[in-house]
Amino acid sequence: MLGVLHCSIPVAFGCDDGVATVAGKPDFPPLSWQKDKKLQGIAYSVIEQVLSELNIKVEVKPAVPWKRVLQESRIGDVDFVVAVRETQERKEYLEFVPTPMMESAQNVFYRSNESFETLNDLKGKIGGVTLGLRFNDEFTKFANENLDLKKVPKLKQNILKLRSNRIDYFISPLLPTLHFIHQNNIKADINFMLNPLFVIEEKVAVSKKSSCIKYIAEIDKRLRLLTESGKIDSLLEANLQQWDVMSSVMEKVNSSPDNI
């Protein structure tokens, strides 16, 4: 597996110095998550592979809250942000690499004594989402016409609301949600639909104040080649083996197809 350096001092070097700082979410496996106070995941393996071909080393920034990551990229204290979704607001201070790093599945979570199998099963029910979750165009149209969705700031609130029957289901990224439940030892009899409602592109972005921005086209070319060659799938498999939640998740999926 490819290695990356971890930086304890929050300083952006810039690609002109041959070193680029990289930051991401502390709770978004398998792309980016925190373990032993360090960020790890497939996103860092991929960006290290891509930048090494440009003779640029990677310094992984310490894990901090996601809002702080975005703020640091806005002011130029970090060069690259990984596993970030493209929005109009973020495009004001980030330049996005066109080729996505991966797609993340967005699934329905519900109480185990209920049954949800299709989109139509969501109609007439009260659902939950976290603030900032963005749908694709097709699901946005369906949700606007058919669904009653309540927004909350934190994932844990939706889990607690589901457990107390205040909502009937919530929509959330599959693997990060399972990770959150496991890491926080939350006791909740919750199932999830195996088929995602939709997928969202997770991208690499460069701070517009970073000297690395001139490499956007080269990074896109190399990222596309990694995707087409199947190397990202290989890196994903290697990272999943390091993610300590995955084995328990798969055991439960295999024993009961819908059950967490």
C-alpha positions in Angstrom: 0.0 0.0 0.0 1.2 3.5 -0.7 2.3 5.6 2.2 1.9 9.2 3.1 3.6 11.5 5.5 1.7 13.0 8.4 2.2 16.6 9.3 1.7 17.9 12.9 2.3 21.5 12.0 -0.6 23.1 9.9 1.4 24.8 7.2 0.7 24.7 3.4 3.9 24.2 1.5 2.6 24.4 -2.1 3.6 22.4 -5.1 6.4 24.8 -6.0 8.3 23.5 -3.0 7.7 19.9 -3.9 5.3 19.2 -1.1 1.5 19.5 -1.0 -0.7 19.5 2.1 -3.8 17.4 1.9 -6.9 17.4 4.2 -10.2 15.6 4.4 -13.0 14.5 6.6 -12.3 12.7 9.9 -15.4 10.4 9.6 -15.9 9.5 6.0 -14.6 6.0 5.4 -13.3 4.4 3.2 -12.2 7.6 1.6 -11.0 9.6 4.7 -11.3 8.8 8.4 -9.4 9.3 11.6 -7.5 6.5 13.4 -5.0 7.0 16.2 -5.4 10.8 15.6 -4.3 10.5 12.0 -6.2 10.7 8.8 -6.1 7.7 6.5 -8.1 6.1 3.7 -8.2 5.6 0.0 -8.3 9.3 -0.8 -4.7 9.7 0.6 -3.4 6.7 -1.3 -4.9 8.0 -4.5 -3.6 11.5 -4.2 -0.2 10.3 -3.1 0.0 8.1 -6.2 -1.1 10.9 -8.5 1.2 13.5 -7.1 4.2 11.2 -6.9 4.1 11.0 -10.7 4.6 14.8 -10.7 7.5 14.6 -8.2 5.4 16.1 -5.4 5.3 14.7 -1.9 2.1 14.6 0.2 1.8 15.9 3.8 -1.5 14.9 5.4 -2.8 17.5 7.8 -4.0 16.6 11.3 -7.6 15.6 11.6 -9.9 18.6 12.3 -13.6 19.3 11.9 -14.8 19.4 8.3 -15.8 23.1 8.5 -12.3 24.0 9.5 -10.9 22.0 6.6 -13.0 24.0 4.2 -12.0 27.3 5.9 -8.3 26.4 5.7 -8.6 25.7 2.0 -10.4 29.0 1.5 -7.5 31.0 2.9 -4.8 28.8 1.4 -3.6 27.0 4.5 -4.2 23.6 2.7 -3.4 22.8 -0.9 -5.7 19.8 -1.6 -9.1 18.8 -0.2 -10.1 15.1 -0.8 -13.5 13.5 -0.9 -15.2 16.8 -1.3 -18.5 17.4 -3.2 -18.7 20.1 -5.8 -21.0 23.0 -5.1 -21.4 26.5 -6.4 -20.3 28.0 -3.1 -17.2 25.9 -2.9 -16.2 26.6 -6.5 -15.6 30.2 -5.3 -12.4 29.1 -3.5 -11.7 25.6 -4.8 -10.8 24.3 -8.2 -12.3 20.8 -8.7 -10.6 18.1 -10.6 -13.2 17.0 -13.2 -12.8 13.2 -12.8 -14.3 12.1 -9.5 -12.2 10.1 -7.1 -15.1 7.8 -6.2 -18.9 7.7 -5.9 -20.5 7.3 -2.5 -23.8 5.4 -2.0 -26.6 7.2 -0.2 -29.0 4.7 1.5 -32.2 4.5 3.5 -31.9 3.6 7.2 -35.0 2.4 9.0 -36.2 0.5 12.1 -35.8 -3.3 11.9 -39.5 -3.8 12.5 -40.4 -1.9 9.3 -39.9 -2.7 5.7 -38.5 -0.4 3.0 -37.7 -1.9 -0.4 -38.5 0.7 -3.1 -38.8 4.5 -3.5 -42.5 4.2 -3.3 -42.2 2.8 0.3 -40.9 6.3 1.3 -44.2 8.0 0.3 -46.4 9.0 3.2 -43.6 8.5 5.7 -41.6 11.1 7.6 -37.9 11.0 6.6 -34.8 12.6 8.0 -31.7 14.1 6.3 -28.7 16.0 7.7 -28.1 19.6 6.7 -25.8 19.8 3.7 -26.8 16.5 2.1 -27.3 17.0 -1.6 -29.3 14.8 -3.9 -28.8 14.2 -7.6 -31.3 15.8 -10.0 -33.5 12.8 -10.4 -34.0 12.2 -6.7 -34.4 15.9 -5.9 -37.4 15.9 -8.3 -38.8 12.8 -6.6 -38.3 14.1 -3.1 -39.8 17.5 -3.9 -42.9 15.9 -5.3 -43.4 13.0 -2.9 -41.4 13.1 0.3 -41.7 14.7 3.7 -38.1 15.3 4.9 -37.0 16.9 8.1 -33.5 18.4 8.4 -31.2 18.2 11.4 -27.6 19.4 11.9 -26.1 16.0 13.0 -26.4 12.4 12.0 -26.8 11.3 15.6 -30.0 13.3 15.9 -31.5 11.3 13.0 -30.5 8.0 14.6 -32.1 9.1 17.9 -35.2 10.4 16.2 -35.6 7.1 14.3 -35.1 5.1 17.5 -37.8 7.2 19.3 -40.3 6.9 16.4 -40.1 10.6 15.5 -39.2 9.8 11.9 -39.7 6.6 9.9 -36.4 6.6 8.1 -33.4 8.7 7.3 -31.1 9.1 4.2 -27.4 9.0 4.8 -24.1 7.8 3.2 -23.9 4.1 3.8 -20.3 3.4 5.0 -19.8 6.6 7.0 -23.1 6.0 8.8 -22.1 2.4 9.7 -18.8 3.8 10.9 -20.4 6.4 13.1 -22.8 3.9 14.7 -19.9 1.5 15.4 -17.4 4.1 16.6 -19.9 5.6 19.0 -21.2 2.3 20.2 -24.8 3.3 19.5 -27.4 0.6 20.3 -30.0 0.9 17.7 -32.0 -1.8 15.9 -31.7 -0.3 12.5 -31.7 -1.8 9.0 -30.6 -0.3 5.7 -31.7 -0.8 2.1 -28.9 -2.5 0.2 -29.7 -0.7 -3.0 -28.7 3.0 -2.7 -31.2 5.7 -3.6 -28.5 7.5 -5.6 -24.8 8.0 -5.6 -22.8 11.2 -5.2 -19.4 12.1 -6.8 -16.6 12.6 -4.3 -13.9 14.7 -5.8 -10.4 16.2 -5.3 -10.2 20.0 -5.2 -7.3 22.5 -5.0 -7.3 25.7 -3.1 -7.4 28.6 -5.6 -4.7 30.2 -3.5 -2.4 27.2 -3.9 0.4 27.0 -6.4 -0.8 23.4 -7.1 -3.7 24.7 -9.1 -1.5 24.7 -12.3 -1.4 20.9 -12.2 -5.2 20.4 -12.4 -5.1 19.0 -16.0 -2.3 16.6 -15.2 -4.0 15.4 -12.0 -7.2 14.9 -13.9 -5.4 12.9 -16.6 -3.7 10.6 -14.0 -6.8 10.2 -11.9 -8.8 9.1 -15.0 -6.1 6.6 -15.9 -6.1 5.2 -12.3 -9.9 4.7 -12.5 -9.9 3.1 -16.0 -7.1 0.7 -15.1 -8.9 -0.6 -12.0 -6.1 0.6 -9.7 -8.5 2.6 -7.5 -10.6 -0.5 -7.0 -7.4 -2.3 -5.8 -6.6 0.6 -3.4 -10.1 0.5 -2.1 -9.8 -3.2 -1.3 -6.6 -2.5 0.6 -8.1 0.3 2.6 -11.2 -1.6 3.5 -9.0 -4.3 5.0 -7.6 -1.6 7.3 -11.0 -0.3 8.3 -11.8 -2.2 11.4 -15.6 -1.7 11.0 -15.8 -3.5 7.6 -15.5 -7.1 8.8 -18.3 -6.8 11.3 -20.5 -5.0 8.8 -20.0 -7.7 6.2 -20.8 -10.4 8.8 -24.1 -8.8 9.6 -24.9 -8.2 6.0 -24.2 -11.8 5.1 -26.2 -13.2 8.0 -29.2 -10.9 7.5 -29.2 -9.0 4.1 -30.7 -5.8 5.5 -29.5 -5.7 9.1 -26.9 -3.5 10.7 
